[in-house]
Amino acid sequence: MKYVVYIIVFLILTGMVQTFAEMPDGTISLDCPDTPNAKFQFHFTRELIALAFTTVPFNTVNDLYIQIYDSETGIYDKLIQYYSEKLKAEDWHGVQEDDRLRLYVLNGTAMQGTDEDNTFRGIFVVVKSDENVYLLNIVGSIPSQQAGQVLSNLGELGIDIPELEALSVLEVDKQPSVAPTRFRTNDGFPIYEVQIQGNDRIDTAEILETLESGDEDIQKAVDTMHGKMRDRLEGVGTSVKHKDGKHIAVVTVKERPLQSSGFGGGGPIIKFNRVTGWELGALLENRFPGARLSNGTYASKLFGYVGYGFGNRLVNYEVGGNTMPFLEYTRRSTPTATGDRFDRWYLGFGVNAKVYRITDITAPILMDTTAPILAITNYDSPFPLLYPLFGGTELHNYYSRSGFEIGFRWQKLPRPKYSATPTHLFALKFLTENHESLEKSTDWHLFNWRSTSKVRENPAITPGRMRSIVFQYNLNTRRGHLGWHNSFTVEHSNSALGSDFDFTRYQLHLSYAHPLGRHQIRTRGTGSFSTASLPIQRQFTIGGPGVLNGYPIYAFAGDRGYIFNIEYFYSFSPELVFWRNISYDPTLNLFLVFFLDAGQTWHVNDETFTFVPKSDAGIGFQFGKGDSFLRFNVAKAFESERDVQFNILWFYSF
């Protein structure tokens, strides 16, 4: 056996065992923990190699370390997981990666007479065959053009590995020594550069940032990017070209035309709930040139809404305007072939104002409580219509508020929506309004066509005049729906302002979404504290879908309280076989969700407070990946007398 011959020669020539502490640069310690003993390991020195081979390509190799393991289940995956992390931490670059071979190189110095870094100080290979798993570490100053030749000729040293003998067919010698990107073609070849073309208004860096949040497969990453930027991109094309032995991805985007200033948007609005019944209305907007939102539309606008509720025969209206930050500045961005590109940033104060009479909901924690203070109700969301239309009559309590409000805010808007740069918002709002209770006007919904069954009554609120000052700070570091989204809100109402209510309410809302590969963990913590008793419509209310899933809607309410939620999203849509060969929207992924909720409320006048949170756990099935989704939940409270809760929710995630 050749291995035994070389061991004997090696011992004669060296007379001692070389330790890893004496290894030159380019050497990786073969020290993967918790693995079975190698059935063979050896160190070929330069002198030993010269006995068998003194010409190209082995004349540039100083040392060769080898370990051989039996091809047991899981050993290959364990080795590549350990060494890939170790190698990447030491600036090694992957050249070939598949289910049987992992090849990494460490760049060396430029060859004499060239300006190019085209030598390898080290080569590291993990190979899986039918019977063995091989670890190879080759150290030297090996020209990149000879790397494949070294590996495919290891048989000359008695190391017969068929998978390496075929490497010359893969043209490893022609691989450039520069580091590739994280992306790969659908055939597994590394992408060394991503070029963006066709964009005029959208910054190239923003597109690349969004692309980075996608899959390693370049086509899947582009599909995900298009899904996230669909409101700004009409279409995206992808091609891969070859240049100097490199794979280069070219992403061609087609931007959506900008909405011009003047009248636009809006249109007819249809609502339905058990209080107003069917409500038909119309929304009209007039936008003004200036700062633009992330979809390219002008952000400063006048707006108006009017609607009539056929159930309670009331007219709702809302008329007002927004101005976005008055100050703007530009900075030079990435130069392109057509000239320099500039990013436009907005900074400064904005104003919101409106007069209104609207049917609103209590317990806003059911919606996105981290949203900034805006001057118009969200009429585009399907949420207020679909739930009551399909019989979800237990979801909201309604009341009427009418009056006037004006808000001032300071904010900084960098590249909108997908930038990793944190966005900050400081807002101060003054409101003067009247609150009134509303009664149920209909029992009808699609599954109660003849109104034979009675739906829940709409509970009364605490009516009166509300005069208050609201301050809010909003921090958003979200990038592709991942990161922090936090807010801190203070509301003060006082009889000196002409209010019927006296209180100061503080609310802190923290939410964080963290990726775990294709999976993710989402957490939320919200605490509310009041200095005095609150009107019903301002109380902290928990229970029901999306909040305390194992309990009924509006199960607990008080002047003070907290809620904690943690959810683990297991993404399994890419593993569905029948999806692999068809096109689907990458933003509409499927998740299995495991969740745990805990919360509690109490009143200011309670004599004592005991920390006894209500808690539950459950499992859900979610369709959708962004801030809005469709979710089916099954939850069970930890109280034995509570029944299992089944709920469906379609709303904004924390």
Secondary structure as GFF3:
##gff-version 3
##sequence-region A 1 654
A	DSSP	alpha_helix	2	14	.	.	.	ID=ss1
A	DSSP	three_ten_helix	20	22	.	.	.	ID=ss2
A	DSSP	beta_strand	40	45	.	.	.	ID=ss3
A	DSSP	alpha_helix	46	52	.	.	.	ID=ss4
A	DSSP	three_ten_helix	58	60	.	.	.	ID=ss5
A	DSSP	beta_strand	61	70	.	.	.	ID=ss6
A	DSSP	alpha_helix	75	89	.	.	.	ID=ss7
A	DSSP	beta_strand	93	97	.	.	.	ID=ss8
A	DSSP	beta_strand	101	107	.	.	.	ID=ss9
A	DSSP	beta_strand	119	128	.	.	.	ID=ss10
A	DSSP	beta_strand	132	143	.	.	.	ID=ss11
A	DSSP	three_ten_helix	144	146	.	.	.	ID=ss12
A	DSSP	alpha_helix	147	152	.	.	.	ID=ss13
A	DSSP	three_ten_helix	154	157	.	.	.	ID=ss14
A	DSSP	alpha_helix	162	165	.	.	.	ID=ss15
A	DSSP	three_ten_helix	167	170	.	.	.	ID=ss16
A	DSSP	three_ten_helix	172	174	.	.	.	ID=ss17
A	DSSP	beta_strand	191	197	.	.	.	ID=ss18
A	DSSP	alpha_helix	204	212	.	.	.	ID=ss19
A	DSSP	alpha_helix	218	228	.	.	.	ID=ss20
A	DSSP	beta_strand	233	243	.	.	.	ID=ss21
A	DSSP	beta_strand	246	255	.	.	.	ID=ss22
A	DSSP	beta_strand	262	263	.	.	.	ID=ss23
A	DSSP	beta_strand	267	273	.	.	.	ID=ss24
A	DSSP	beta_strand	277	292	.	.	.	ID=ss25
A	DSSP	beta_strand	298	309	.	.	.	ID=ss26
A	DSSP	beta_strand	314	323	.	.	.	ID=ss27
A	DSSP	beta_strand	327	332	.	.	.	ID=ss28
A	DSSP	beta_strand	342	361	.	.	.	ID=ss29
A	DSSP	three_ten_helix	364	366	.	.	.	ID=ss30
A	DSSP	alpha_helix	383	389	.	.	.	ID=ss31
A	DSSP	beta_strand	398	413	.	.	.	ID=ss32
A	DSSP	beta_strand	423	437	.	.	.	ID=ss33
A	DSSP	beta_strand	464	476	.	.	.	ID=ss34
A	DSSP	beta_strand	483	493	.	.	.	ID=ss35
A	DSSP	three_ten_helix	495	497	.	.	.	ID=ss36
A	DSSP	beta_strand	503	516	.	.	.	ID=ss37
A	DSSP	beta_strand	519	530	.	.	.	ID=ss38
A	DSSP	three_ten_helix	536	538	.	.	.	ID=ss39
A	DSSP	beta_strand	540	542	.	.	.	ID=ss40
A	DSSP	beta_strand	556	558	.	.	.	ID=ss41
A	DSSP	beta_strand	560	571	.	.	.	ID=ss42
A	DSSP	three_ten_helix	573	575	.	.	.	ID=ss43
A	DSSP	three_ten_helix	577	579	.	.	.	ID=ss44
A	DSSP	beta_strand	590	602	.	.	.	ID=ss45
A	DSSP	beta_strand	614	623	.	.	.	ID=ss46
A	DSSP	beta_strand	628	637	.	.	.	ID=ss47
A	DSSP	beta_strand	645	652	.	.	.	ID=ss48
###
